[in-house]
Amino acid sequence: MENYLDNIKKKLKNKISFENLEIVDNSQKHKGHKFFSKDKYHLHLKIKSVYLKSISSVNAQRLIMSTLKDDLKTKIHALEITIE
């Protein structure tokens, strides 16, 4: 698990300038939901980035989503994004 989150952080770091990134795994909070899968993650990205704050919130989220597009198809079921 820790390696997977490190991998996500590495992908974001290669594409986006940020000062701080916290990745919270909320997967266990969704246990029991209809489409819950132990192989899929519910993540909350808390990212502090002067760059992302300088562009529109839609473009910032698009950049994050496109960076993680392969993971969103295979490993990430839900992604919450907070940009500071």
Backbone as XML, in Angstrom:
<?xml version="1.0"?>
<chain id="A" units="angstrom">
  <residue number="1" name="MET">
    <atom name="N" x="0.823" y="-1.195" z="0.000"/>
    <atom name="CA" x="0.000" y="0.000" z="0.000"/>
    <atom name="C" x="0.863" y="1.254" z="0.000"/>
  </residue>
  <residue number="2" name="GLU">
    <atom name="N" x="1.815" y="1.314" z="0.931"/>
    <atom name="CA" x="2.681" y="2.488" z="1.032"/>
    <atom name="C" x="3.426" y="2.723" z="-0.276"/>
  </residue>
  <residue number="3" name="ASN">
    <atom name="N" x="3.888" y="1.653" z="-0.914"/>
    <atom name="CA" x="4.584" y="1.795" z="-2.190"/>
    <atom name="C" x="3.677" y="2.380" z="-3.259"/>
  </residue>
  <residue number="4" name="TYR">
    <atom name="N" x="2.404" y="1.995" z="-3.245"/>
    <atom name="CA" x="1.466" y="2.516" z="-4.237"/>
    <atom name="C" x="1.260" y="4.021" z="-4.049"/>
  </residue>
  <residue number="5" name="LEU">
    <atom name="N" x="1.102" y="4.468" z="-2.818"/>
    <atom name="CA" x="0.933" y="5.898" z="-2.559"/>
    <atom name="C" x="2.201" y="6.665" z="-2.916"/>
  </residue>
  <residue number="6" name="ASP">
    <atom name="N" x="3.357" y="6.076" z="-2.665"/>
    <atom name="CA" x="4.623" y="6.699" z="-3.070"/>
    <atom name="C" x="4.693" y="6.824" z="-4.587"/>
  </residue>
  <residue number="7" name="ASN">
    <atom name="N" x="4.191" y="5.818" z="-5.276"/>
    <atom name="CA" x="4.166" y="5.828" z="-6.731"/>
    <atom name="C" x="3.266" y="6.957" z="-7.255"/>
  </residue>
  <residue number="8" name="ILE">
    <atom name="N" x="2.127" y="7.148" z="-6.619"/>
    <atom name="CA" x="1.212" y="8.237" z="-6.984"/>
    <atom name="C" x="1.915" y="9.581" z="-6.781"/>
  </residue>
  <residue number="9" name="LYS">
    <atom name="N" x="2.576" y="9.729" z="-5.639"/>
    <atom name="CA" x="3.285" y="10.974" z="-5.334"/>
    <atom name="C" x="4.370" y="11.249" z="-6.375"/>
  </residue>
  <residue number="10" name="LYS">
    <atom name="N" x="5.085" y="10.208" z="-6.769"/>
    <atom name="CA" x="6.145" y="10.344" z="-7.763"/>
    <atom name="C" x="5.582" y="10.804" z="-9.112"/>
  </residue>
  <residue number="11" name="LYS">
    <atom name="N" x="4.470" y="10.217" z="-9.524"/>
    <atom name="CA" x="3.837" y="10.610" z="-10.789"/>
    <atom name="C" x="3.431" y="12.079" z="-10.761"/>
  </residue>
  <residue number="12" name="LEU">
    <atom name="N" x="2.828" y="12.499" z="-9.663"/>
    <atom name="CA" x="2.404" y="13.894" z="-9.550"/>
    <atom name="C" x="3.603" y="14.832" z="-9.518"/>
  </residue>
  <residue number="13" name="LYS">
    <atom name="N" x="4.651" y="14.436" z="-8.809"/>
    <atom name="CA" x="5.854" y="15.272" z="-8.698"/>
    <atom name="C" x="6.531" y="15.462" z="-10.056"/>
  </residue>
  <residue number="14" name="ASN">
    <atom name="N" x="6.458" y="14.445" z="-10.910"/>
    <atom name="CA" x="7.069" y="14.536" z="-12.236"/>
    <atom name="C" x="6.326" y="15.485" z="-13.168"/>
  </residue>
  <residue number="15" name="LYS">
    <atom name="N" x="5.057" y="15.762" z="-12.887"/>
    <atom name="CA" x="4.240" y="16.581" z="-13.792"/>
    <atom name="C" x="3.822" y="17.930" z="-13.221"/>
  </residue>
  <residue number="16" name="ILE">
    <atom name="N" x="3.773" y="18.039" z="-11.898"/>
    <atom name="CA" x="3.185" y="19.217" z="-11.262"/>
    <atom name="C" x="4.125" y="19.765" z="-10.194"/>
  </residue>
  <residue number="17" name="SER">
    <atom name="N" x="4.265" y="21.078" z="-10.190"/>
    <atom name="CA" x="5.053" y="21.732" z="-9.151"/>
    <atom name="C" x="4.170" y="21.927" z="-7.913"/>
  </residue>
  <residue number="18" name="PHE">
    <atom name="N" x="4.618" y="21.401" z="-6.779"/>
    <atom name="CA" x="3.867" y="21.596" z="-5.539"/>
    <atom name="C" x="4.823" y="21.699" z="-4.361"/>
  </residue>
  <residue number="19" name="GLU">
    <atom name="N" x="4.336" y="22.337" z="-3.308"/>
    <atom name="CA" x="5.133" y="22.517" z="-2.106"/>
    <atom name="C" x="4.913" y="21.378" z="-1.111"/>
  </residue>
  <residue number="20" name="ASN">
    <atom name="N" x="3.708" y="20.859" z="-1.086"/>
    <atom name="CA" x="3.395" y="19.781" z="-0.147"/>
    <atom name="C" x="2.271" y="18.921" z="-0.717"/>
  </residue>
  <residue number="21" name="LEU">
    <atom name="N" x="2.328" y="17.625" z="-0.421"/>
    <atom name="CA" x="1.285" y="16.708" z="-0.860"/>
    <atom name="C" x="1.028" y="15.692" z="0.243"/>
  </residue>
  <residue number="22" name="GLU">
    <atom name="N" x="-0.225" y="15.575" z="0.608"/>
    <atom name="CA" x="-0.646" y="14.538" z="1.555"/>
    <atom name="C" x="-1.676" y="13.672" z="0.838"/>
  </residue>
  <residue number="23" name="ILE">
    <atom name="N" x="-1.471" y="12.371" z="0.881"/>
    <atom name="CA" x="-2.411" y="11.437" z="0.270"/>
    <atom name="C" x="-3.043" y="10.621" z="1.393"/>
  </residue>
  <residue number="24" name="VAL">
    <atom name="N" x="-4.355" y="10.747" z="1.523"/>
    <atom name="CA" x="-5.095" y="10.041" z="2.565"/>
    <atom name="C" x="-5.881" y="8.908" z="1.911"/>
  </residue>
  <residue number="25" name="ASP">
    <atom name="N" x="-5.691" y="7.707" z="2.427"/>
    <atom name="CA" x="-6.425" y="6.543" z="1.924"/>
    <atom name="C" x="-7.701" y="6.373" z="2.751"/>
  </residue>
  <residue number="26" name="ASN">
    <atom name="N" x="-8.844" y="6.662" z="2.129"/>
    <atom name="CA" x="-10.138" y="6.538" z="2.793"/>
    <atom name="C" x="-10.874" y="5.264" z="2.386"/>
  </residue>
  <residue number="27" name="SER">
    <atom name="N" x="-10.181" y="4.316" z="1.824"/>
    <atom name="CA" x="-10.813" y="3.106" z="1.287"/>
    <atom name="C" x="-11.649" y="2.369" z="2.326"/>
  </residue>
  <residue number="28" name="GLN">
    <atom name="N" x="-11.142" y="2.226" z="3.529"/>
    <atom name="CA" x="-11.851" y="1.451" z="4.549"/>
    <atom name="C" x="-13.162" y="2.099" z="4.982"/>
  </residue>
  <residue number="29" name="LYS">
    <atom name="N" x="-13.282" y="3.409" z="4.788"/>
    <atom name="CA" x="-14.529" y="4.098" z="5.131"/>
    <atom name="C" x="-15.671" y="3.676" z="4.212"/>
  </residue>
  <residue number="30" name="HIS">
    <atom name="N" x="-15.337" y="3.100" z="3.074"/>
    <atom name="CA" x="-16.341" y="2.738" z="2.075"/>
    <atom name="C" x="-16.633" y="1.241" z="2.059"/>
  </residue>
  <residue number="31" name="LYS">
    <atom name="N" x="-16.030" y="0.532" z="2.981"/>
    <atom name="CA" x="-16.276" y="-0.910" z="3.084"/>
    <atom name="C" x="-17.768" y="-1.136" z="3.340"/>
  </residue>
  <residue number="32" name="GLY">
    <atom name="N" x="-18.342" y="-2.063" z="2.621"/>
    <atom name="CA" x="-19.768" y="-2.325" z="2.760"/>
    <atom name="C" x="-20.615" y="-1.624" z="1.716"/>
  </residue>
  <residue number="33" name="HIS">
    <atom name="N" x="-20.030" y="-0.652" z="0.998"/>
    <atom name="CA" x="-20.766" y="-0.005" z="-0.085"/>
    <atom name="C" x="-20.959" y="-0.999" z="-1.225"/>
  </residue>
  <residue number="34" name="LYS">
    <atom name="N" x="-21.961" y="-0.779" z="-2.020"/>
    <atom name="CA" x="-22.343" y="-1.716" z="-3.079"/>
    <atom name="C" x="-21.179" y="-2.083" z="-4.003"/>
  </residue>
  <residue number="35" name="PHE">
    <atom name="N" x="-20.410" y="-1.100" z="-4.448"/>
    <atom name="CA" x="-19.345" y="-1.366" z="-5.415"/>
    <atom name="C" x="-17.956" y="-1.359" z="-4.781"/>
  </residue>
  <residue number="36" name="PHE">
    <atom name="N" x="-17.876" y="-1.561" z="-3.473"/>
    <atom name="CA" x="-16.581" y="-1.582" z="-2.793"/>
    <atom name="C" x="-15.740" y="-2.757" z="-3.286"/>
  </residue>
  <residue number="37" name="SER">
    <atom name="N" x="-14.465" y="-2.478" z="-3.536"/>
    <atom name="CA" x="-13.511" y="-3.517" z="-3.916"/>
    <atom name="C" x="-12.225" y="-3.270" z="-3.142"/>
  </residue>
  <residue number="38" name="LYS">
    <atom name="N" x="-11.691" y="-4.304" z="-2.521"/>
    <atom name="CA" x="-10.453" y="-4.136" z="-1.755"/>
    <atom name="C" x="-9.268" y="-3.815" z="-2.654"/>
  </residue>
  <residue number="39" name="ASP">
    <atom name="N" x="-9.413" y="-4.016" z="-3.956"/>
    <atom name="CA" x="-8.339" y="-3.738" z="-4.907"/>
    <atom name="C" x="-8.392" y="-2.324" z="-5.470"/>
  </residue>
  <residue number="40" name="LYS">
    <atom name="N" x="-9.398" y="-1.557" z="-5.095"/>
    <atom name="CA" x="-9.549" y="-0.180" z="-5.581"/>
    <atom name="C" x="-9.463" y="0.779" z="-4.397"/>
  </residue>
  <residue number="41" name="TYR">
    <atom name="N" x="-8.905" y="1.943" z="-4.652"/>
    <atom name="CA" x="-8.659" y="2.916" z="-3.595"/>
    <atom name="C" x="-9.612" y="4.102" z="-3.671"/>
  </residue>
  <residue number="42" name="HIS">
    <atom name="N" x="-9.959" y="4.625" z="-2.494"/>
    <atom name="CA" x="-10.662" y="5.889" z="-2.340"/>
    <atom name="C" x="-9.620" y="6.829" z="-1.731"/>
  </residue>
  <residue number="43" name="LEU">
    <atom name="N" x="-9.125" y="7.767" z="-2.517"/>
    <atom name="CA" x="-8.038" y="8.628" z="-2.063"/>
    <atom name="C" x="-8.476" y="10.083" z="-1.965"/>
  </residue>
  <residue number="44" name="HIS">
    <atom name="N" x="-7.851" y="10.791" z="-1.037"/>
    <atom name="CA" x="-8.028" y="12.233" z="-0.901"/>
    <atom name="C" x="-6.641" y="12.857" z="-1.047"/>
  </residue>
  <residue number="45" name="LEU">
    <atom name="N" x="-6.459" y="13.639" z="-2.103"/>
    <atom name="CA" x="-5.202" y="14.358" z="-2.310"/>
    <atom name="C" x="-5.342" y="15.746" z="-1.709"/>
  </residue>
  <residue number="46" name="LYS">
    <atom name="N" x="-4.450" y="16.076" z="-0.804"/>
    <atom name="CA" x="-4.383" y="17.422" z="-0.244"/>
    <atom name="C" x="-3.070" y="17.996" z="-0.740"/>
  </residue>
  <residue number="47" name="ILE">
    <atom name="N" x="-3.169" y="18.895" z="-1.707"/>
    <atom name="CA" x="-1.968" y="19.374" z="-2.376"/>
    <atom name="C" x="-1.837" y="20.888" z="-2.220"/>
  </residue>
  <residue number="48" name="LYS">
    <atom name="N" x="-0.668" y="21.314" z="-1.777"/>
    <atom name="CA" x="-0.376" y="22.743" z="-1.666"/>
    <atom name="C" x="0.524" y="23.097" z="-2.837"/>
  </residue>
  <residue number="49" name="SER">
    <atom name="N" x="0.018" y="23.980" z="-3.706"/>
    <atom name="CA" x="0.758" y="24.306" z="-4.918"/>
    <atom name="C" x="0.438" y="25.724" z="-5.376"/>
  </residue>
  <residue number="50" name="VAL">
    <atom name="N" x="1.452" y="26.550" z="-5.401"/>
    <atom name="CA" x="1.292" y="27.903" z="-5.928"/>
    <atom name="C" x="0.900" y="27.823" z="-7.402"/>
  </residue>
  <residue number="51" name="TYR">
    <atom name="N" x="1.522" y="26.894" z="-8.119"/>
    <atom name="CA" x="1.214" y="26.737" z="-9.547"/>
    <atom name="C" x="-0.256" y="26.379" z="-9.767"/>
  </residue>
  <residue number="52" name="LEU">
    <atom name="N" x="-0.752" y="25.364" z="-9.070"/>
    <atom name="CA" x="-2.145" y="24.946" z="-9.270"/>
    <atom name="C" x="-3.124" y="26.038" z="-8.861"/>
  </residue>
  <residue number="53" name="LYS">
    <atom name="N" x="-2.783" y="26.828" z="-7.855"/>
    <atom name="CA" x="-3.649" y="27.940" z="-7.445"/>
    <atom name="C" x="-3.641" y="29.064" z="-8.477"/>
  </residue>
  <residue number="54" name="SER">
    <atom name="N" x="-2.600" y="29.112" z="-9.321"/>
    <atom name="CA" x="-2.493" y="30.188" z="-10.314"/>
    <atom name="C" x="-3.300" y="29.901" z="-11.581"/>
  </residue>
  <residue number="55" name="ILE">
    <atom name="N" x="-3.769" y="28.672" z="-11.742"/>
    <atom name="CA" x="-4.597" y="28.326" z="-12.895"/>
    <atom name="C" x="-6.020" y="28.050" z="-12.397"/>
  </residue>
  <residue number="56" name="SER">
    <atom name="N" x="-6.949" y="27.947" z="-13.315"/>
    <atom name="CA" x="-8.337" y="27.711" z="-12.898"/>
    <atom name="C" x="-8.451" y="26.365" z="-12.185"/>
  </residue>
  <residue number="57" name="SER">
    <atom name="N" x="-9.414" y="26.263" z="-11.299"/>
    <atom name="CA" x="-9.588" y="25.015" z="-10.549"/>
    <atom name="C" x="-9.927" y="23.857" z="-11.484"/>
  </residue>
  <residue number="58" name="VAL">
    <atom name="N" x="-10.662" y="24.140" z="-12.554"/>
    <atom name="CA" x="-10.992" y="23.096" z="-13.533"/>
    <atom name="C" x="-9.723" y="22.591" z="-14.211"/>
  </residue>
  <residue number="59" name="ASN">
    <atom name="N" x="-8.862" y="23.510" z="-14.640"/>
    <atom name="CA" x="-7.611" y="23.101" z="-15.290"/>
    <atom name="C" x="-6.673" y="22.391" z="-14.316"/>
  </residue>
  <residue number="60" name="ALA">
    <atom name="N" x="-6.662" y="22.820" z="-13.067"/>
    <atom name="CA" x="-5.828" y="22.158" z="-12.059"/>
    <atom name="C" x="-6.293" y="20.720" z="-11.852"/>
  </residue>
  <residue number="61" name="GLN">
    <atom name="N" x="-7.600" y="20.529" z="-11.740"/>
    <atom name="CA" x="-8.124" y="19.174" z="-11.557"/>
    <atom name="C" x="-7.908" y="18.323" z="-12.803"/>
  </residue>
  <residue number="62" name="ARG">
    <atom name="N" x="-8.052" y="18.925" z="-13.975"/>
    <atom name="CA" x="-7.787" y="18.186" z="-15.222"/>
    <atom name="C" x="-6.344" y="17.708" z="-15.276"/>
  </residue>
  <residue number="63" name="LEU">
    <atom name="N" x="-5.417" y="18.566" z="-14.868"/>
    <atom name="CA" x="-4.002" y="18.207" z="-14.877"/>
    <atom name="C" x="-3.736" y="17.027" z="-13.937"/>
  </residue>
  <residue number="64" name="ILE">
    <atom name="N" x="-4.307" y="17.075" z="-12.760"/>
    <atom name="CA" x="-4.141" y="15.974" z="-11.803"/>
    <atom name="C" x="-4.757" y="14.695" z="-12.356"/>
  </residue>
  <residue number="65" name="MET">
    <atom name="N" x="-5.975" y="14.801" z="-12.872"/>
    <atom name="CA" x="-6.676" y="13.623" z="-13.395"/>
    <atom name="C" x="-5.939" y="13.023" z="-14.595"/>
  </residue>
  <residue number="66" name="SER">
    <atom name="N" x="-5.419" y="13.863" z="-15.473"/>
    <atom name="CA" x="-4.699" y="13.327" z="-16.637"/>
    <atom name="C" x="-3.384" y="12.678" z="-16.211"/>
  </residue>
  <residue number="67" name="THR">
    <atom name="N" x="-2.753" y="13.205" z="-15.180"/>
    <atom name="CA" x="-1.523" y="12.611" z="-14.660"/>
    <atom name="C" x="-1.787" y="11.220" z="-14.082"/>
  </residue>
  <residue number="68" name="LEU">
    <atom name="N" x="-2.960" y="11.047" z="-13.507"/>
    <atom name="CA" x="-3.302" y="9.774" z="-12.857"/>
    <atom name="C" x="-4.284" y="8.937" z="-13.675"/>
  </residue>
  <residue number="69" name="LYS">
    <atom name="N" x="-4.427" y="9.239" z="-14.967"/>
    <atom name="CA" x="-5.473" y="8.593" z="-15.780"/>
    <atom name="C" x="-5.379" y="7.067" z="-15.786"/>
  </residue>
  <residue number="70" name="ASP">
    <atom name="N" x="-4.193" y="6.504" z="-15.880"/>
    <atom name="CA" x="-4.069" y="5.039" z="-15.886"/>
    <atom name="C" x="-4.494" y="4.444" z="-14.543"/>
  </residue>
  <residue number="71" name="ASP">
    <atom name="N" x="-4.124" y="5.116" z="-13.468"/>
    <atom name="CA" x="-4.504" y="4.646" z="-12.131"/>
    <atom name="C" x="-6.013" y="4.755" z="-11.922"/>
  </residue>
  <residue number="72" name="LEU">
    <atom name="N" x="-6.617" y="5.800" z="-12.477"/>
    <atom name="CA" x="-8.064" y="5.969" z="-12.345"/>
    <atom name="C" x="-8.821" y="4.864" z="-13.078"/>
  </residue>
  <residue number="73" name="LYS">
    <atom name="N" x="-8.219" y="4.308" z="-14.099"/>
    <atom name="CA" x="-8.850" y="3.204" z="-14.840"/>
    <atom name="C" x="-8.711" y="1.874" z="-14.106"/>
  </residue>
  <residue number="74" name="THR">
    <atom name="N" x="-7.630" y="1.735" z="-13.330"/>
    <atom name="CA" x="-7.330" y="0.417" z="-12.766"/>
    <atom name="C" x="-7.360" y="0.327" z="-11.242"/>
  </residue>
  <residue number="75" name="LYS">
    <atom name="N" x="-6.837" y="1.317" z="-10.533"/>
    <atom name="CA" x="-6.621" y="1.187" z="-9.087"/>
    <atom name="C" x="-7.397" y="2.189" z="-8.220"/>
  </residue>
  <residue number="76" name="ILE">
    <atom name="N" x="-7.762" y="3.341" z="-8.786"/>
    <atom name="CA" x="-8.431" y="4.373" z="-7.994"/>
    <atom name="C" x="-9.917" y="4.400" z="-8.352"/>
  </residue>
  <residue number="77" name="HIS">
    <atom name="N" x="-10.758" y="4.140" z="-7.354"/>
    <atom name="CA" x="-12.208" y="4.168" z="-7.562"/>
    <atom name="C" x="-12.760" y="5.580" z="-7.354"/>
  </residue>
  <residue number="78" name="ALA">
    <atom name="N" x="-12.218" y="6.291" z="-6.359"/>
    <atom name="CA" x="-12.693" y="7.638" z="-6.049"/>
    <atom name="C" x="-11.499" y="8.511" z="-5.692"/>
  </residue>
  <residue number="79" name="LEU">
    <atom name="N" x="-11.553" y="9.764" z="-6.154"/>
    <atom name="CA" x="-10.455" y="10.694" z="-5.904"/>
    <atom name="C" x="-11.025" y="12.044" z="-5.494"/>
  </residue>
  <residue number="80" name="GLU">
    <atom name="N" x="-10.737" y="12.437" z="-4.265"/>
    <atom name="CA" x="-11.120" y="13.756" z="-3.767"/>
    <atom name="C" x="-9.865" y="14.620" z="-3.819"/>
  </residue>
  <residue number="81" name="ILE">
    <atom name="N" x="-10.010" y="15.847" z="-4.306"/>
    <atom name="CA" x="-8.852" y="16.725" z="-4.471"/>
    <atom name="C" x="-9.095" y="18.023" z="-3.712"/>
  </residue>
  <residue number="82" name="THR">
    <atom name="N" x="-8.143" y="18.382" z="-2.858"/>
    <atom name="CA" x="-8.161" y="19.672" z="-2.179"/>
    <atom name="C" x="-6.876" y="20.393" z="-2.561"/>
  </residue>
  <residue number="83" name="ILE">
    <atom name="N" x="-7.029" y="21.589" z="-3.139"/>
    <atom name="CA" x="-5.866" y="22.377" z="-3.559"/>
    <atom name="C" x="-5.787" y="23.621" z="-2.684"/>
  </residue>
  <residue number="84" name="GLU">
    <atom name="N" x="-4.632" y="23.806" z="-2.084"/>
    <atom name="CA" x="-4.399" y="24.986" z="-1.229"/>
    <atom name="C" x="-3.374" y="25.883" z="-1.863"/>
  </residue>
</chain>
